[in-house]
């Protein structure tokens, strides 16, 4: 089963994008610009949105590793 964690982030500085980040349990990622309904890649991010992505990605990886360690240890 493929689960997904959704996060919404609104940039505080120009261009003030409204973004949705979807982190899937299989490691996939989707970043959606809610204003234009376009899909972005991590390389399109900068500033606060890039920092948000990196922090959430690290937290997601840590949680996944802890879950796997508890499951298989």
C-alpha positions as CSV (number, residue, x, y, z in Angstrom):
1,X,0.0,0.0,0.0
2,X,1.4,3.4,-1.0
3,X,0.7,6.0,1.7
4,X,1.2,9.8,1.3
5,X,2.0,12.7,3.6
6,X,0.7,16.1,2.4
7,X,2.1,19.4,3.4
8,X,1.2,22.9,2.3
9,X,3.7,25.8,2.2
10,X,3.1,29.4,1.3
11,X,6.3,31.3,0.6
12,X,6.8,34.5,2.7
13,X,8.8,36.3,0.0
14,X,8.4,36.8,-3.7
15,X,7.1,35.0,-5.8
16,X,4.8,34.0,-2.9
17,X,4.0,30.6,-4.3
18,X,1.4,28.4,-2.6
19,X,2.9,24.9,-2.8
20,X,1.7,21.4,-1.9
21,X,4.3,18.7,-1.1
22,X,3.3,15.1,-1.3
23,X,5.8,12.6,0.1
24,X,4.9,9.0,-0.8
25,X,5.9,5.9,1.2
26,X,7.9,4.5,-1.7
27,X,10.2,7.6,-1.7
28,X,8.4,9.4,-4.6
29,X,7.7,13.1,-4.3
30,X,5.3,15.5,-6.0
31,X,5.4,19.3,-5.6
32,X,2.4,21.2,-6.9
33,X,2.2,25.0,-7.4
34,X,-1.4,25.4,-6.3
35,X,-1.8,28.8,-8.1
36,X,-0.9,27.6,-11.5
37,X,-1.6,23.8,-11.0
38,X,1.8,22.9,-12.3
39,X,4.2,20.2,-11.0
40,X,7.6,21.4,-9.9
41,X,10.8,19.6,-9.2
42,X,13.1,20.2,-6.2
43,X,15.5,22.1,-8.4
44,X,12.8,24.7,-9.0
45,X,12.7,25.5,-5.3
46,X,14.8,28.2,-3.6
47,X,14.9,30.1,-0.3
48,X,12.3,29.2,2.3
49,X,10.5,26.6,0.1
50,X,13.8,24.7,-0.5
51,X,14.6,24.8,3.2
52,X,11.0,23.5,4.0
53,X,11.5,20.7,1.4
54,X,14.9,19.6,2.8
55,X,13.7,19.6,6.4
56,X,10.5,17.6,5.6
57,X,12.5,15.1,3.4
58,X,15.0,14.5,6.2
59,X,12.2,14.0,8.7
60,X,10.5,11.6,6.3
61,X,13.7,9.6,5.9
62,X,14.3,9.5,9.6
63,X,10.8,8.3,10.3
64,X,11.0,5.7,7.6
65,X,14.3,4.3,8.9
66,X,12.9,4.2,12.5
67,X,9.8,2.3,11.3
68,X,11.9,-0.2,9.3
69,X,14.3,-0.7,12.2
70,X,11.4,-1.4,14.6
71,X,9.8,-3.7,12.0
72,X,12.9,-5.8,11.2
73,X,15.0,-5.6,14.3
